[in-house]
Amino acid sequence: MGRYLSWSTLKIVIFYLSLGIFFLGVPHPAYAQVAVDTITANYEATAQEDIATSCAPEPRDGAYTAAACATINTVSFGNGALNNLILESFEAGNEVYFAEDIADVAVFNRVANNTQNPNTPTRPPVEDKRRDIMFFERNSPTEIRPTYEGTIEDGMLANSIDEVIINQGIDNVFANVTPTGVTDNNIERVDYIFRNGIPSDEQDGLGFLVLDRGNGDDFGMALIIGIDNPAAPEPEPTAYAPTFLEPTWGTNTGVSLQETSVFRRNRSEAPLDPAFRPSHQTGAQNIAGAFFPIENFNPPAGATVFGYSLFPGDVDAPILNLNPGTVILTTDGTSSGGGLDLIAGGASFRRRVETTTISGQLEDLGCEPPLELGGITVQLLFEGNVISEVQTNANGEYLFDNVVANRDYTVRIDPNAPIPDTCRTQDEGIEVTVGTQPVTNVDFAFRSPAFSLLKRITDYVGGNNLPDFTQVVGNDPDVAALDNLGLGQGVVDLSNIDAEGGDTIEYTIYYINTLADEVTNVEICDRIPAGTTYAPDTIQTRGPGNPVDPAITDLPDGDAFIAAPTALPPSCGSDSNERGAVVVDVGTVEADQAGFIRFRVTVD
């Protein structure tokens, strides 16, 4: 291409580079069972209820000594100002989850264990050694914070999605063999059943939460995808999804329980005592959490989910049936076996996605012929993949709703959009971060590409009422294009300055190539203005480049300043050389490259 003429003869047409655009929400990427990082929970005041009771047989330790038990005949539940601790939400894997639904029934499958227990040889075999062993957060040995629950079935089901109580649970849920027999539960599987099931089209972002008093014990979970009779009092699973999962625990969720009291309800005692009775106490412990997304169990396509089953830590596959009178396992009370202190729950939880809206317009800032703005496809990319598209209306306007907040995306105009070569816009894609507030007036601009120049005054030494030389003046496309590259600062004139002889003015000539191809043999000429004299050895250059070369090069006058009356090159025009001119051979400027030339003059 030919050489470019002086500043006054150049046509200024600059490609506008839009500065930001945010788009529609995306499908969430696949995610594994994850540790619960943070729990949000608050205490709910309840009515106090006094339960007539006494210590359980074989009280183990803590405040429930033989002497203390002789005086215990009433335990107060719902005591004090802090009662039921209600789960509001939790965070796992940078997602926030809220209760979606609660299970209809919790089924505790027990092994009859009517054979002699080798770990407790002094105790005779018992046909129905059923116990309910619950723990409750306490204020004192006889003052309990949560409300009273008479059975583990009642205590381990959430009352509603707004009443998931997390300061009560089962102590060592799967411990059916321990040396002392104090915490024998004889439970070998826990089923949380949703009678109507969760259809496949409602499973996205849904999962199940397990909480443990302590730092997280071993257990296994299987996803129920078939039950025998939804209307039965205790439906039995008939099929599980193929994947059996173990927990990834979060050990510091920010929520802890102060001392807890463990209570037993022995249904095999004679006479049968229906009330929970104090057994022993534990110290303050954190609540650990693990979240299991449904998709991690690899349910078959279209499968309905009817809940989940929990198993001891020494089980590595689902157990469909527990035959009465059969010892399946002799799970002990250690963390590798049955030590899980399961906290009440049984709810499904879904991530809550914050959304917002984005609107904007495509603009024609000088395309020849004019661009038809309607029907242009805009694309949203997430992790390199196009995940959403939208078309503009006849005025070039677009609107995206349900924009997922707090995500990083790339936005671009469809590379295959029917846009003439005489128009250009940002076709490489714009990296954006979406916040939570609506975004308006986000525009993509089109115009015919060109090689453009912009001249500004960028400094003044002397005088008064100096302007802000760091500002970018003007809103033309060439100004916007340079500003997008961090160039274009300065002012157009110095009309408010009382100039005096010897003052110094700094000029900067910015250039940018928005053509699709390189521009070769670029030479830029600028004559020294009347009433001023060139300040020797002040020529500097930067670029060309994209991004612009950060280094500023000082040019010797012998290469860049042509003093009067020496003849000027054609790039300066045909007028005679009266005051001298700055002439810089830029050379080749690639597509989308920019730079500048800078020099100073003194006022005569």
Secondary structure, 3 states (H helix, E strand, C coil): CCCCCCHHHCCCCCCCCCCCCCCCCCCCCCCCCEEEEEEEEEEECCCCEEEECCCCCCCCCCCCCHHHHCCCCEEEECCCCCCEEEEEEEEECCEEEEEEEECCEEEEEECCCCCCCCCCCCCCCCCCCCEEEEEEEEEECCEECCCCCCCHHHHCECCCCCCCECCEEECCCCCCCCCCCCCCCCEEEEEEEEEEEECHHHCCCEEEEEEEECCCCCEEEEEEEEECCCCCCCCCEEEECCCCECCCCECCCCCEECCEEEEEEECCCCCCCCCCEEEEEECCEEEEEEEEEHHHHCCCCCCCEEEEEEEECCCCCCCCCCCCCCCCCCCCCCCCCCCCCEECECEEEEECCCEEEEEEEEEECCCCCCCCCCCCEEEEEECCEEEEEEECCCCCEEEEEEEECCEEEEEEECCCCCCCCCCECCCCCEEEEECCCCECCCCEEEECCCEEEEEEEEEEECCCCCCCCCCECCCCHHHHHHHHCCCCECECCCCCCCCCCCCEEEEEEEEEECCCCCEEEEEEEEECCCCEEECCCCCEEEEEECCCCCCEEECCHHHHEECCCCCCCHHHCCCCCCCCEEEEEEEEECCCCEEEEEEEEEEC
